[in-house]
Amino acid sequence: MLTADGLFCERDDRILFQELSFRLGEGEVLQVQGSNGSGKTTLLRILCGLHDGYEGEIRWYGEAIADQEENFFASLLYIGHRVGVNKVLTPLENLRWGCSLQQQVSDSTILAALAELGLHGFEESQCFTLSAGQQQRVALARLLINPARLWILDEPFTTLDSDGVAQLENLLRQHAQSGGSVLVTTHHKLSLASLEILSLD
């Protein structure tokens, strides 16, 4: 599905990674590991087209991403390490806006996703009144709504309680079992059958 060959990136005259290559197939989960500052977030941003200061080749089903950007980005869901919700808006309003950028989604679908992630009763609360873990759940609700086949997730377990961690692990497992793929950075020890490790240290 997604391949990278010979990736090189430096920042502030320091090489983050070089000759970095990997393959991510359908139904697979690739966990990117590394110490703080090793380039994990930079790698994810490169893959999502948000950082162009690199060398190397990135392909989507064997073709350069630059040649099929529309197909690639339509198949991608990226959730960064920052929560990515507007704290003045409610969870419902945040997801209405975020989902409308790619597809039309009914309020009933959004409400069902919020309820599944434990946010029933908070749909109309402004996000600044929610805990950090609840705000993270608002962002992660997009996983239940967006039909993207490739998930790229940067530290998605941050701020989640034990129930949230178990639920997110189950979402990753279900996505892989249905033929989707996941590339994730986390310090959390994942227990998934389809898990591969990519180390940047």
CORHUVEN-V26269 format. One record per residue. RES is the residue in one letter. OMEGA is omega as a letter, one per 30 degrees, with the letter a starting at -180 (* if undefined). NEAR is the number of other ideal C-beta (glycine too) atoms within 12 Angstrom. Layout:
BEGIN
res=RES omega=OMEGA near=NEAR
res=RES omega=OMEGA near=NEAR
END
This chain:
BEGIN
res=M omega=a near=35
res=L omega=l near=37
res=T omega=l near=27
res=A omega=a near=32
res=D omega=l near=19
res=G omega=a near=18
res=L omega=l near=31
res=F omega=l near=23
res=C omega=l near=32
res=E omega=l near=17
res=R omega=a near=20
res=D omega=l near=11
res=D omega=l near=6
res=R omega=l near=13
res=I omega=l near=20
res=L omega=l near=29
res=F omega=l near=31
res=Q omega=a near=17
res=E omega=a near=15
res=L omega=a near=32
res=S omega=l near=20
res=F omega=l near=31
res=R omega=l near=20
res=L omega=a near=35
res=G omega=l near=22
res=E omega=l near=21
res=G omega=a near=25
res=E omega=l near=33
res=V omega=l near=38
res=L omega=l near=38
res=Q omega=l near=36
res=V omega=a near=38
res=Q omega=l near=26
res=G omega=l near=25
res=S omega=l near=14
res=N omega=a near=14
res=G omega=a near=16
res=S omega=l near=24
res=G omega=a near=36
res=K omega=a near=36
res=T omega=l near=31
res=T omega=l near=34
res=L omega=a near=38
res=L omega=l near=40
res=R omega=l near=26
res=I omega=a near=33
res=L omega=a near=44
res=C omega=l near=30
res=G omega=a near=20
res=L omega=a near=19
res=H omega=a near=22
res=D omega=a near=16
res=G omega=a near=18
res=Y omega=l near=28
res=E omega=l near=20
res=G omega=a near=25
res=E omega=l near=24
res=I omega=a near=39
res=R omega=l near=25
res=W omega=a near=29
res=Y omega=l near=22
res=G omega=a near=15
res=E omega=a near=17
res=A omega=a near=19
res=I omega=a near=29
res=A omega=a near=16
res=D omega=a near=15
res=Q omega=a near=18
res=E omega=a near=17
res=E omega=l near=14
res=N omega=a near=19
res=F omega=a near=28
res=F omega=l near=23
res=A omega=a near=18
res=S omega=a near=28
res=L omega=l near=36
res=L omega=a near=39
res=Y omega=l near=36
res=I omega=a near=38
res=G omega=a near=28
res=H omega=l near=26
res=R omega=a near=20
res=V omega=l near=32
res=G omega=l near=27
res=V omega=l near=34
res=N omega=a near=22
res=K omega=l near=23
res=V omega=a near=13
res=L omega=l near=24
res=T omega=l near=30
res=P omega=l near=43
res=L omega=a near=35
res=E omega=l near=24
res=N omega=a near=39
res=L omega=l near=40
res=R omega=a near=29
res=W omega=a near=21
res=G omega=a near=31
res=C omega=a near=27
res=S omega=l near=18
res=L omega=a near=17
res=Q omega=a near=21
res=Q omega=l near=19
res=Q omega=a near=12
res=V omega=a near=26
res=S omega=l near=16
res=D omega=a near=21
res=S omega=l near=14
res=T omega=l near=23
res=I omega=a near=34
res=L omega=l near=26
res=A omega=l near=20
res=A omega=l near=34
res=L omega=l near=38
res=A omega=a near=20
res=E omega=l near=23
res=L omega=l near=36
res=G omega=a near=27
res=L omega=l near=36
res=H omega=a near=19
res=G omega=l near=15
res=F omega=a near=26
res=E omega=a near=31
res=E omega=l near=20
res=S omega=l near=25
res=Q omega=a near=21
res=C omega=l near=32
res=F omega=l near=19
res=T omega=a near=17
res=L omega=l near=30
res=S omega=l near=21
res=A omega=l near=21
res=G omega=l near=27
res=Q omega=l near=34
res=Q omega=l near=33
res=Q omega=l near=38
res=R omega=l near=43
res=V omega=l near=46
res=A omega=a near=44
res=L omega=l near=46
res=A omega=l near=45
res=R omega=l near=41
res=L omega=a near=36
res=L omega=a near=32
res=I omega=a near=36
res=N omega=a near=31
res=P omega=a near=22
res=A omega=a near=31
res=R omega=a near=30
res=L omega=l near=40
res=W omega=l near=40
res=I omega=a near=40
res=L omega=a near=44
res=D omega=l near=35
res=E omega=a near=31
res=P omega=a near=42
res=F omega=a near=31
res=T omega=l near=28
res=T omega=a near=24
res=L omega=l near=29
res=D omega=a near=19
res=S omega=l near=12
res=D omega=l near=14
res=G omega=l near=31
res=V omega=a near=26
res=A omega=a near=18
res=Q omega=l near=27
res=L omega=l near=41
res=E omega=l near=31
res=N omega=l near=22
res=L omega=l near=36
res=L omega=a near=37
res=R omega=a near=23
res=Q omega=a near=22
res=H omega=l near=32
res=A omega=a near=33
res=Q omega=l near=19
res=S omega=l near=18
res=G omega=l near=18
res=G omega=a near=33
res=S omega=a near=37
res=V omega=l near=47
res=L omega=a near=47
res=V omega=l near=48
res=T omega=l near=40
res=T omega=l near=33
res=H omega=l near=21
res=H omega=l near=25
res=K omega=a near=13
res=L omega=l near=30
res=S omega=a near=15
res=L omega=a near=27
res=A omega=a near=14
res=S omega=a near=27
res=L omega=l near=27
res=E omega=a near=24
res=I omega=l near=22
res=L omega=a near=31
res=S omega=l near=19
res=L omega=l near=27
res=D omega=* near=16
END
